[in-house]
C-alpha cells in the first residue's frame, strides 16, 4: 500500500524536492551577506539608538535583492500550503473515485480504512516536511531583518508577530499545510471530481486563513490591556472630521511604543470612560498655533486604552494556532475515513 501510494506521488515529491533545493541554494548564497551587514551596522551589540540603526539597516535593504527576497519569502510561505491542498490533497482520492480505479484497491485484501489512512499519512507527512523545511530555511534567512524590524513602530505590518509575517514564520506553516492537505482530500471525497474539488479547496482555505488572522489569532491568548495618559504633543494622529452637515468630531490616536508588539486597538478615552470623539474646542478649530490645540487636549485629562499582544508571545501564539489547525485537520481526516467506509463500491 505504501509503495503504491509512493509510486503515484513520486512526481509531486520530485517537484517539492526541486523547490526546496532551489530555495536552499538561493538562501544559502545570500544569507551570509545579510548577516554580515547586520553585524557591521552594530545591531548585535546595540544598547542605545537601536531604532536608528535598525531603520538604517532596513532602508539599505528595501530596494535591494535582499528586500525582494524577503517579500518573496512571505509569498512562498503562503502559497505552498495552498498549493499542497490544491494539487496534493484534492486529487488524491477524488481522482480514484472519478476514474473508478478505487474498485481495484477495495477488492484486494487491504481494507478501506487502511487504504485511506495510508494515503493520508504518507502524503500528509510529506506536506509537513515540505512546509517545515521551507519555514526553517526562510525563518533562518530572514531572522536579521525580523530582529531589526522589531525595533520599529509597534503595530507595523512587518513585525514578526503581525498577521502578515506571523503565518510565514515558525511552526504555523506546518499547521497550514496539514490543514490545506486535509481540506483538499475532504473536498475531493465529498465532491468526487478533482477539478471542482481543487477550486473549492482554494476558496475555503483562503477564507479560513483570512478569518483566522483577523478574528481568531488576536484572541488565542487574551491580549494585554493597559492605559496611559494621552499626550497630544506626541500623538500619532489628531484629526478633525465632519460628516456633511453634522457636528465636527475628532479622531485621536496616541503614541504607544512597545518593541515588537502587535497592537490590536488604541483608543483615546475621556475621564468618563467613553471613547473621546470631540467636539473640538475653539483652540483646535480657530486659526491658532497647533500647540494651543495640544494644550487644550491635554487639559481634558484624556487617556489611551491599548490592547496588544507582546512580542514575547510569538511562540505561544504559534503553537496555539498550529494546534487549532491540527485539530481541524484531524477532524477532516476522520470525516474522509468515515465517508470512504460507508461508500458503496
C-alpha positions, -999 to +999 in steps of 0.1 A: +000+000+000+028+024+009+047+015-022+018+021-045+010+054-029+046+065-032+046+054-069+016+076-075+031+105-056+067+104-069+064+132-094+049+156-069+076+146-044+103+153-070+088+188-077+088+196-040+124+184-036+135+206-065+118+236-050+135+230-016+168+227-034+164+260-052+153+278-021+182+263-001+208+274-027+194+310-030+191+315+007+224+298+014+242+321-011+226+354+001+222+347+038+258+353+049+258+387+033+227+397+051+242+386+085+275+404+077+258+437+071+237+432+102+269+428+123+287+457+106+259+481+113+263+473+150+229+459+159+241+428+178+259+450+204+234+479+203+223+493+236+213+529+227+199+544+194+190+509+183+159+522+164+180+545+142+204+517+134+176+493+126+159+519+104+192+524+085+196+486+081+161+482+068+163+512+045+195+499+030+179+466+021+145+479+010+151+481-028+179+455-030+179+418-038+176+412-001+144+432+002+129+414-028+138+380-013+122+390+020+089+397+002+093+367-020+097+345+011+064+357+025+046+349-008+062+315-010+052+305+026+016+315+020+014+298-015+030+265-006+003+253+019-025+264-006-007+245-035-004+214-013-041+214-007-049+220-043-025+197-061-017+171-034-049+169-014-078+175-038-069+149-065-056+123-040-089+103-036-112+122-060-091+111-089-096+074-078-133+080-074-137+098-107-118+072-128-131+042-109-097+028-100-107+027-063-126-006-070-094-024-077-079-014-044-111-021-025-114-056-039-079-065-025-070-076+010-064-040+021-093-026+040-108+008+030-097+023+063-061+012+058-062+024+022-074+058+032-051+062+062-022+050+042-027+078+016-034+104+043-004+096+065+022+093+038+014+124+018+004+143+050+039+137+063+053+149+030+033+180+033+046+187+069+082+180+058+079+204+028+063+233+047+086+227+077+118+227+058+108+258+038+098+276+070+130+267+087+151+280+058+132+312+053+129+319+090+167+315+094+175+337+064+151+365+075+160+365+112+183+396+109+156+415+091+129+403+116+151+414+145+157+448+130+120+453+123+113+446+160+129+479+169+104+497+147+070+512+155+046+490+174+018+477+151+039+477+119+027+453+092+061+437+090+067+428+127+072+391+133+040+390+153+019+408+128-006+387+107+013+394+075+046+379+087+033+356+115+020+329+091+053+327+073+075+320+103+079+293+129+057+263+130+025+279+118+031+269+081+032+233+092-003+236+106-014+254+074+000+227+052-016+198+071-050+216+072-049+225+035-040+189+026-068+175+047-092+201+033-083+192-002-088+155+004-121+161+021-133+183-008-123+155-032-141+128-012-173+148-010-173+163-045-158+132-062-143+152-090-108+166-090-111+200-107-141+212-087-125+199-055-094+219-063-114+251-068-133+246-036-101+239-016-086+272-028-117+293-019-123+276+015-086+277+025-082+314+017-114+322+036-102+302+067-068+320+066-084+354+065-109+346+093-082+331+114-058+360+111-085+387+117-109+371+142-092+342+160-055+348+161-057+380+181-076+362+209-059+328+210-043+342+241-062+370+259-045+403+249-028+426+274-047+458+281-030+489+295-038+526+299-016+556+297-020+594+297-028+609+263-002+634+252-013+654+222+022+667+216+035+632+208+002+618+193+004+598+161-030+612+149-051+643+157-078+647+130-109+669+129-136+655+106-171+665+096-199+643+082-218+667+060-240+690+080-233+672+113-211+684+141-173+683+140-157+652+155-121+643+164-101+612+158-072+609+183-046+582+184-018+584+209+017+572+206+024+538+221+059+522+220+063+485+228+091+469+207+077+441+185+042+442+199+011+436+178-013+465+186-049+453+184-066+485+194-055+520+205-084+542+217-084+576+234-110+577+262-124+605+283-123+605+321-159+592+320-147+561+302-163+567+268-143+569+236-134+606+230-146+619+197-150+656+204-164+681+197-132+700+192-127+732+212-120+766+197-083+762+201-084+734+175-109+750+151-097+786+150-066+797+131-044+793+161-010+775+166-011+737+169+004+740+203-028+757+215-049+728+204-024+704+220-026+723+253-065+722+252-065+684+245-040+678+273-062+698+297-090+673+292-070+645+310-077+620+283-062+585+284-051+559+259-066+524+262-043+500+244-049+463+237-019+444+224+000+411+221+036+415+234+065+402+213+072+376+239+041+357+229+053+348+194+059+312+202+029+306+224+007+320+197+025+299+171+018+267+189-018+277+198-027+285+162-009+254+149-028+233+174-061+247+161-052+238+125-041+203+136-074+197+153-093+209+122-071+186+100-077+156+123-114+162+121-113+164+083-093+132+082-118+114+103-146+127+081-128+114+050-123+079+066-159+077+076-171+087+041-149+061+024-160+033+048-197+040+041-193+045+004-206+017-019-181+002-043 
